[in-house]
Amino acid sequence: MERIGGVKKRVLPPTFEIAAKRWLDTWEPTVAKNTQGIARLALKHLQPFFGAKLLCDIESGDIQDYQRSRLQAGVDGRTVNIEVGKLRQVLKANDMWTAFMGKVKMLRERHDIGKALTPDQEAALLAAAAKSDSACYTATMLALNTTMRAKEIRELRWEQVDFMKRELEIGESKTAASTNRLIPLNRAALKALAHWAGRLPSADPKHYVFAWCENRQVDPTRPTKGWRTAWRNALKQAGFKCRFLDLRHTTITRLAEGQASDQTIMSIAGHVSREMMERYSHIRTEGKRHALDAIAQTPEQPVFEDVVHQIEDGDSDATRKPLN
């Protein structure tokens, strides 16, 4: 109720579209750009379904219908949960979420989507990427040797790379732990970056390592949109499917197999918890086998040799008990 001209009148809540814009204007200045982007994308998907509805007209069944429709469209549970989470934030900002508590459940999320490439897959992918596109090849080499995310690679500037010290510094990233972290460059990463730099002799330190390019027009002051076509072609030629993020999984897995400490891995990858690191690390079976083989001890005298002889000689059941 609001008093208008001395008369109390009922004022209806805004539509979701208007409420979402108000919430976004207030909330965005408090979070990182990457988080802003995630929210805007979520609201973009929510708008066609809820945009014209008054907040008071949204019911729990509507949210459940939205979840079903997104799943039927092939969207994973994690993404749908992010979208419903933004819907919840808008409703909370207008004191209207209480009615949905206990009625709207988040979807089950999969934590086994990521995978680590085998050495043969790595070799096949790099060979295919080298033929397909040199930018894609360089980006793939960086991902496989630094744990960098696709966005971190896309937005890398030459001023962040120190060839003399053989290291690079990550700029703004997904999390506070990932931002401004220092990553040493191994021989493979250094060679790939040096080769790429050789193609750009006039590059300015402020320029992006991977410049924006469209219709044969290059603008080094803007970052590339990515390597989607080249990446797909490389995967097709390599003969398997994976996500670019799986290269990060692969690198963290290899670090774990190489006996790097948890603290070292988290420092390189920018993780804030052991739980998150374990989500990315997929110790391969061969790695587990080597670890167990390394601790195997061969006794000087076979422990069961005498027992086996006794059984073969037809001794009583009592002699067989040690084997049970």
Helices and strands as residue ranges (DSSP letters): E 2-4, E 7-9, H 16-27, G 28-30, H 33-50, G 55-57, H 60-72, H 77-93, G 98-100, H 119-132, H 134-146, H 150-154, G 158-160, E 161-162, E 167-169, E 182-184, H 187-198, E 211-214, E 217-223, H 228-238, H 245-257, H 262-269, H 274-280, H 285-294, H 305-312, G 317-323
